[in-house]
């Protein structure tokens, strides 16, 4: 017997009514139930939440019924739940684990199942492997059904967010914010906190619409073009954006310019190290800006580089003292809050940084660029035939002396193939960013991601275009 259910880094995702069906959701739920029964304190129960996607509440109820049928008590959210709120509830209630029905930033036709471990973060690779090992197993037949209790998880979580930031300082700043929840699970959270504190804000795309009309709920272009226009039209000092399940952040400055996840992370990190001076090392993924290295070095902090995926951040947070960790896609976690990405907390933190520094978001980014050297970043996703992908990776890994028309200074292979390049464009720029190019192949689909950082947007665009031509050279032949 086979199953289409396969847990990746953070869970299983599928297309609704194709492979994401009630039958397959039950398969996933049975595997989670078996894991909890065998490896956790099952009597502590499991928390179950869901986002705004089509059928999410109904799928969550199915998961709850399977778990309860196996004798595991269930706290089922009574309303739409952001993923970080579910993780906070798991840890706060000392539950055995948590299940979140969401497909995060995927298009509307997708949904998914995420598993959250008892510590309030994504399941480790060992936990996910254990869950997968039970996918073809049946539950015991003699289990006494447990209770399903509907619970509103929001109050303790909102209280934690409110206590983490200085709302009075934000109010005194006079700054006005646009809060874009992209029709997702973050609706009402940040805007509600700001409004209750007397802070001017506008909530944008906050209605319930599982079709996510015209966009994917991912806080990057082109999906935030409307946010850019709205920030300017509403005369806001920043636009703060969360994805479909509110664990990732995006942003737009007061002029409508996109502030990418690298700059968001850098803004928060500089503030934490200079203002808060909380202890701990800093982590970043292999495909993130090296501006973070410069900031950490200035304040004498260790910086740990790791593979791509928030699971690596969680592993480090559980093993040692980590202040903050993050990834290229906008997932940033602060360990004294949760070993978990939290786009809602990070939205409030950006507002707090602006208030403390007396600068708009655009001014904060400009200050960082002046202090640490200009760092610009770009990425292209190439959906190409598998043989073209494999050919490009093979040629990239063959010991190139140059790529994209630039001399290769060194190569790193932590997660993909990264080339550090000698770039004449940056030679006369003060404190210029190192130029690097990363090729990383998907292990599950015909997709190659190409990342670049350099000292100017023009340089990044030229290198990415040349890298694209390098990848496609055999296809054109």
C-alpha positions in Angstrom: 0.0 0.0 0.0 1.2 3.5 -0.8 0.3 7.0 0.3 0.7 10.4 -1.3 1.2 11.9 2.1 4.9 12.9 2.6 6.1 15.2 5.4 8.7 17.7 4.4 10.6 20.2 6.5 7.6 21.5 8.3 4.8 19.1 7.3 2.8 17.9 4.3 1.1 20.0 1.6 -1.1 19.1 -1.3 -3.7 20.4 -3.7 -7.2 20.5 -2.3 -9.5 17.7 -3.6 -6.7 16.2 -5.6 -4.3 14.8 -3.0 -5.3 17.0 0.0 -8.5 15.0 0.8 -10.3 14.0 3.9 -8.9 10.5 3.4 -5.3 11.6 3.2 -5.7 14.1 6.0 -6.9 11.2 8.2 -3.7 9.2 7.1 -1.5 12.1 8.3 -3.5 12.5 11.5 -3.2 8.8 12.3 0.6 9.0 11.8 0.7 12.0 14.2 -1.5 10.2 16.7 0.8 7.1 16.6 3.9 9.3 17.1 2.3 11.1 20.1 1.2 7.8 21.7 4.6 6.2 21.3 6.9 9.2 22.0 5.1 11.9 23.9 2.9 12.3 27.0 -0.3 11.6 25.1 -2.4 12.5 28.2 -1.1 16.1 27.8 -3.2 16.4 24.6 -2.6 18.0 21.3 -3.6 21.6 20.1 -5.1 21.9 16.7 -5.5 25.1 14.7 -6.3 26.2 11.2 -5.9 29.2 8.8 -8.3 31.0 6.4 -7.9 28.5 3.5 -10.8 26.7 1.9 -11.9 23.9 4.1 -9.3 24.5 6.8 -11.8 24.4 9.7 -13.4 21.2 8.5 -10.0 19.5 7.9 -8.9 20.6 11.4 -12.1 19.0 12.8 -11.2 15.7 11.0 -7.6 15.8 12.6 -9.2 16.4 16.0 -11.5 13.4 15.6 -8.7 11.1 14.6 -6.6 12.2 17.6 -9.4 12.0 20.0 -10.4 8.6 18.6 -6.9 7.4 19.5 -7.5 8.5 23.1 -5.5 11.7 22.8 -7.3 14.8 24.3 -7.6 17.7 21.8 -7.8 21.4 22.3 -9.3 22.6 18.9 -9.2 26.2 18.1 -12.6 27.9 18.0 -11.5 30.3 15.3 -8.8 31.0 12.7 -5.4 30.7 14.2 -2.0 32.1 13.2 0.7 29.4 13.3 2.8 31.2 15.9 -0.2 31.4 18.2 -0.7 27.6 17.9 3.0 27.1 18.7 2.6 29.5 21.7 -0.4 27.5 22.9 1.4 24.2 22.6 4.2 25.4 24.8 2.0 27.4 27.2 -0.4 24.5 27.8 2.5 22.0 28.1 0.8 20.0 25.3 2.3 16.9 23.7 2.3 18.7 20.3 0.3 20.7 17.9 -1.3 20.3 14.4 -1.8 23.3 12.2 -3.9 23.2 9.0 -2.3 25.6 6.6 -0.4 25.8 3.4 1.4 29.0 4.5 2.2 31.1 1.5 1.2 28.6 -1.3 -1.5 29.4 -3.8 -5.2 29.1 -2.9 -5.7 25.6 -4.3 -3.2 24.2 -1.7 -3.6 23.2 1.9 -1.4 21.4 4.4 -0.7 19.9 7.8 2.1 21.2 9.9 3.3 19.5 13.1 4.5 21.5 16.1 6.5 19.8 18.8 6.0 20.2 22.6 8.7 23.0 22.8 6.5 25.3 20.7 8.3 25.0 17.3 8.5 23.0 14.2 9.2 19.3 14.7 12.8 18.3 14.4 13.9 16.1 11.4 13.9 13.1 13.8 10.3 13.8 14.8 9.1 14.3 11.3 10.9 11.1 10.2 9.2 9.2 13.1 5.8 10.6 12.0 6.4 9.5 8.4 7.3 6.0 9.6 3.8 5.6 10.9 2.0 6.7 7.7 1.0 3.1 6.7 0.2 1.9 10.2 -3.3 1.6 11.7 -4.4 2.9 15.1 -5.1 0.6 18.0 -8.8 -0.4 18.0 -9.3 -0.5 21.7 -8.5 3.1 22.5 -11.1 5.0 24.6 -12.1 8.1 22.8 -10.9 11.3 24.4 -12.6 14.7 24.6 -12.4 17.5 22.0 -12.6 20.9 23.6 -13.0 24.0 21.6 -10.6 26.7 22.9 -9.7 30.3 21.9 -5.9 30.3 22.1 -5.6 34.0 21.4 -5.6 35.8 24.7 -2.3 34.6 26.2 -0.6 35.0 22.8 -1.8 38.5 22.3 -0.8 39.4 25.9 2.7 38.1 25.1 3.0 40.2 22.0 1.8 43.3 23.8 4.3 42.8 26.7 7.2 42.2 24.3 7.1 45.6 22.7 6.9 49.2 23.9 3.4 50.2 22.7 3.6 53.6 24.5 6.8 54.5 22.6 5.2 53.5 19.3 2.1 55.6 20.2 4.3 58.6 21.1 6.2 58.4 17.8 3.1 59.4 15.8 3.9 56.9 13.1 1.1 55.5 11.1 1.2 51.9 9.8 -0.5 49.9 7.1 -1.1 46.3 8.2 -1.5 43.9 5.3 -2.6 40.3 6.3 -3.0 39.1 2.7 -6.4 37.6 3.5 -4.6 35.3 6.0 -4.7 34.2 9.6 -3.0 37.3 10.9 -6.2 39.4 10.4 -7.1 41.5 13.4 -3.9 40.8 15.5 -1.4 43.6 14.8 -4.0 46.1 13.8 -6.0 45.2 16.9 -3.0 45.6 19.3 -2.1 49.0 17.7 -5.7 50.3 17.7 -6.2 49.4 21.4 -3.0 51.3 22.2 -4.1 54.4 20.3 -1.6 53.9 17.4 -2.9 55.0 14.0 -3.0 52.1 11.5 -4.9 50.9 8.5 -5.7 47.2 8.0 -5.5 46.0 4.4 -6.7 42.8 2.8 -8.0 41.6 6.1 -11.3 40.1 4.9 -11.9 36.4 4.8 -11.3 35.3 1.2 -10.0 31.8 0.7 -9.4 32.5 -3.0 -6.7 35.0 -2.1 -7.9 37.0 -5.2 -5.1 37.8 -7.6 -2.2 36.8 -5.3 -0.5 34.1 -3.4 -0.4 35.0 0.3 3.4 35.4 0.2 4.9 38.8 1.2 7.1 39.4 -1.8 6.5 40.9 -5.3 4.3 40.7 -7.3 1.9 39.8 -4.5 2.5 43.0 -2.5 2.3 45.5 -5.4 -1.1 46.6 -4.1 0.5 47.1 -0.6 3.1 49.5 -2.1 0.4 51.6 -3.6 -1.7 51.6 -0.4 1.1 52.7 1.9 1.6 55.8 -0.3 -2.1 56.5 -0.7 -2.8 56.1 3.0 0.2 58.3 4.0 1.7 55.6 6.2 5.3 55.4 7.5 5.6 51.7 6.8 3.6 48.8 5.5 3.9 45.6 7.6 2.9 42.3 5.9 2.3 38.8 7.1 1.8 35.7 5.0 -1.1 33.2 4.9 -0.4 31.7 8.4 1.3 34.8 9.8 4.7 33.2 10.6 6.6 35.2 7.9 7.0 39.0 7.5 7.4 41.4 4.6 7.5 45.2 4.5 7.2 48.3 2.4 8.7 51.6 3.4 7.0 55.0 3.4 7.8 55.6 -0.3 6.3 52.3 -1.4 9.7 50.6 -1.8 9.8 46.9 -0.9 12.0 46.2 2.1 13.2 42.6 1.7 13.4 40.0 4.5 17.2 40.5 4.7 16.9 44.1 5.5 14.0 43.4 8.0 16.2 40.9 9.8 19.1 43.4 9.8 17.0 46.2 11.2 15.7 44.0 14.1 19.2 42.6 14.8 20.9 45.9 15.0 18.2 47.1 17.4 18.4 44.0 19.6 22.2 44.1 19.9 22.5 47.9 20.5 19.4 48.7 22.5 18.4 45.4 24.2 21.9 43.8 24.5 20.2 40.4 25.2 22.6 37.5 25.3 23.0 34.8 22.7 24.5 34.0 19.3 23.0 35.0 15.9 22.1 32.5 13.2 21.3 32.9 9.5 20.6 30.6 6.6 23.1 30.0 3.8 21.1 32.1 1.4 20.8 35.2 3.6 22.6 38.6 3.6 26.1 38.8 4.9 25.3 42.2 6.3 24.2 40.2 9.3 27.8 39.0 9.8 29.0 42.6 9.9 26.4 43.6 12.4 27.1 40.6 14.7 30.9 41.3 14.4 30.5 44.9 15.5 28.8 43.8 18.7 31.1 40.8 19.3 28.4 38.2 18.8 29.0 34.7 17.3 27.2 34.2 14.0 26.3 30.7 13.0 25.5 29.9 9.4 23.3 26.9 8.7 21.4 25.2 5.9 18.2 26.6 4.3 15.1 25.9 6.4 13.9 27.1 9.8 14.3 23.6 11.2 18.1 24.5 11.5 17.3 27.6 13.6 15.1 25.5 15.9 17.8 22.8 16.3 20.3 25.5 17.3 17.9 27.3 19.7 17.2 24.0 21.5 20.9 23.2 21.8 22.5 26.5 22.8 21.9 30.1 23.7 20.6 31.8 20.5 19.3 35.3 20.5 17.7 35.4 17.0 17.7 33.3 13.9 16.2 33.7 10.5 15.9 32.7 6.9 15.7 34.4 3.4 11.9 33.9 3.1 11.0 36.2 6.0 10.9 33.7 8.9 12.6 35.2 11.9 12.5 33.8 15.4 13.6 35.3 18.8 14.3 32.5 21.2 13.1 34.3 24.4 9.6 34.5 22.7 9.4 31.1 20.8 11.7 28.8 18.9 9.4 29.6 16.0 9.0 32.1 13.2 6.5 34.9 14.1 5.5 37.5 11.5 3.1 39.2 13.9 5.8 39.8 16.6 8.3 40.9 14.0 5.8 43.4 12.6 5.4 45.0 16.0 9.2 44.9 16.5 9.7 46.9 13.3 7.2 49.5 14.6 9.1 49.5 18.0 12.5 50.0 16.2 11.1 53.0 14.2 9.8 54.5 17.4 13.0 54.1 19.4 15.2 55.4 16.6 12.8 58.2 15.4 13.2 57.0 11.8 10.8 55.7 9.2 11.5 52.3 7.8 13.1 53.7 4.7 15.4 55.8 6.9 16.4 52.8 9.0 17.4 50.8 5.9 19.4 53.8 4.5 21.2 54.1 7.9 22.2 50.4 7.8 23.4 50.7 4.2 25.5 53.6 5.1 27.0 52.0 8.2 27.6 48.5 6.9 28.0 49.0 3.2 25.3 48.7 0.5 23.9 45.2 0.3 21.5 44.4 -2.5 19.8 41.1 -3.1 17.9 39.2 -5.8 16.5 35.8 -6.5 15.0 34.0 -9.5 13.1 30.7 -9.5 13.7 28.7 -12.6 11.1 26.1 -13.4 13.1 24.0 -15.8 13.2 20.3 -17.0 14.9 18.0 -14.6 17.8 17.2 -17.0 18.5 20.9 -17.5 18.6 21.4 -13.7 20.9 18.5 -13.2 23.2 19.6 -16.0 23.5 23.1 -14.5 24.3 21.8 -11.0 26.8 19.4 -12.5 28.6 22.1 -14.4 28.5 24.5 -11.4 30.1 21.8 -9.2 32.9 21.0 -11.6 35.4 23.5 -10.2 34.6 26.7 -12.2 37.2 29.4 -12.3 34.6 31.9 -13.4 30.8 32.2 -13.7 28.5 35.0 -14.8 31.6 36.6 -16.4 33.3 37.1 -13.0 36.3 35.4 -11.4 35.5 32.8 -8.7 37.4 33.6 -5.5 36.1 30.7 -3.5 33.2 28.2 -3.4 31.1 27.0 -0.5 28.7 24.0 -0.5 26.8 24.1 2.8 23.4 23.9 1.0 23.7 24.3 -2.8 26.8 25.7 -4.6 27.8 29.3 -3.6 30.4 31.3 -5.6 32.1 34.3 -4.1 33.1 36.5 -7.0 35.5 39.3 -7.8 33.3 42.1 -9.0 34.8 45.2 -10.6 31.4 47.0 -10.1 32.2 47.0 -6.3 35.9 47.9 -6.4 35.6 51.6 -5.8 32.6 51.4 -3.4 33.4 52.0 0.3 32.8 49.0 2.5 31.2 47.2 -0.4 29.2 44.0 0.1 30.9 40.8 -1.0 29.4 39.5 -4.2 28.1 36.0 -4.2 26.0 33.8 -6.3 24.2 30.6 -5.1 22.6 27.8 -7.2 20.3 25.5 -5.2 18.3 22.7 -6.8 15.0 21.5 -5.4 15.1 17.9 -4.4 11.4 17.3 -5.1 10.5 19.2 -8.3 12.1 20.5 -11.5 13.1 23.9 -9.9 16.4 25.7 -9.5 16.7 28.7 -7.3 19.4 31.3 -8.1 20.3 33.8 -5.4 22.7 36.8 -5.6 24.0 39.5 -3.3 26.2 42.4 -4.4 26.9 46.1 -3.9 24.2 47.4 -6.2 20.9 46.4 -7.7 22.3 46.8 -11.2 25.1 44.4 -10.3 22.7 41.9 -8.9 20.5 42.0 -12.0 23.4 41.5 -14.4 24.8 38.6 -12.4 21.4 36.9 -12.1 20.8 37.3 -15.9 24.2 35.8 -16.7 23.5 33.0 -14.2 20.2 32.3 -15.9 22.0 32.0 -19.3 24.5 29.7 -17.7 21.7 27.4 -16.5 19.9 27.4 -19.9 22.9 27.1 -22.2 22.3 23.3 -22.9 18.5 23.7 -23.3 19.1 26.4 -26.0 21.7 24.2 -27.7 
